[in-house]
């Protein structure tokens, strides 16, 4: 039996929380922003987007987890990031769209 998260994202109410995360991705985060981040992270491991560091402190790509523990990560190498924060923001926006069905209206 799969557990369902209690909290669902509200695209209007949670937009200021997304903006707060964008402005300070490393925190500290308010309890409400942490609630949003936890919800965005609550998804099945299969096909979950993750960051992969190609070169320490210099280059990141986004990958997708495979099926099962130890399965290889499929790299999405069409975009290489020179900033961990920009890579994390991209994953944040992808997860937001996946869970809400709407693009996040923030740059």
TAKAPE-V436814 format. One record per residue. PHI is phi in whole degrees, 0 to 359 (NA if undefined). OMEGA is omega in whole degrees, 0 to 359 (NA if undefined). NEAR is the number of other C-alpha atoms within 10 Angstrom. Layout:
phi=(PHI	PHI)
omega=(OMEGA	OMEGA)
near=(NEAR	NEAR)
//
This chain:
phi=(NA	277	277	260	293	288	269	247	286	251	296	273	295	268	301	298	289	297	296	298	295	300	285	213	296	271	90	289	249	291	304	292	293	297	298	297	299	298	293	296	275	276	207	302	294	297	70	290	282	222	269	234	274	271	216	312	63	226	220	228	230	261	234	239	289	272	277	84	299	86	292	295	274	273	279	255	265	284	218	254	257	262	227	299	297	292	296	296	296	297	297	304	294	296	294	303	298	299	273	253	80	235	294	283	278	230	290)
omega=(180	177	176	177	180	186	174	182	174	189	178	183	186	179	177	178	176	178	179	177	180	182	181	186	180	178	4	182	175	176	180	178	177	177	178	179	178	179	179	181	183	176	179	182	181	180	178	178	180	175	176	180	179	181	188	178	185	186	178	169	177	177	175	178	178	180	175	180	179	179	181	176	177	182	174	191	180	178	178	183	176	180	177	181	179	176	179	180	178	177	178	182	179	180	177	180	180	184	183	185	182	174	175	186	177	181	NA)
near=(3	5	5	9	10	6	10	14	15	11	18	8	9	15	16	12	20	23	16	16	21	18	10	12	16	9	12	11	15	12	10	11	19	15	16	22	18	13	18	19	14	13	15	10	15	14	14	17	23	18	18	18	17	12	10	7	10	12	15	23	21	23	20	18	20	15	14	9	9	8	10	12	18	15	15	14	11	7	10	15	19	15	13	18	15	14	20	20	17	17	19	20	19	17	22	21	14	12	16	13	11	12	13	17	10	9	8)
//
